[in-house]
Amino acid sequence: MKKKMKILLPAFLLLFLYYCASEVKDEKQKYHIPSDKIALILVDMHLADATLNIVNLNQQVKNFKPEGYYNEILKKYRYSRKELELSIDYYSRHPEEFDIVYEKVLNRLSILEGNISQSKTNAP
């Protein structure tokens, strides 16, 4: 009986510690920026990337860091970089939700592209 207890007690303790650790981890993994908000953030980040690629500022300006644009975008929506990272982690573990987010992103970018195309054809 004592031999069984010597085996079961450490096993039980390990299982208990694992359960406690997974509960803390689950709490961290539950946090995410709502899909409507993160979609807007990602739209702005994609637009910033496109602008930087067109203008090619990376090569023209010394010490230029695109992260500054991302930080300003996050500030605009009142989220931190850590909150964004936790959200990306969350959505990457929930691909069906990430698909919905990116559907919103692509729809918004398509609308913006349509507006630009329409303004070009209406220009004198």
Secondary structure, 3 states (H helix, E strand, C coil): CHHHHHHHHHHHHHHHHHHHHHHHHHHHHHCCCCHHHHHHHHHHHHHHHHHHHHHCHHHHCCCCCCHHHHHHHHHHHCCCHHHHHHHHHHHHHCHHHHHHHHHHHHHHHHHHHHHHHHHHHHCC
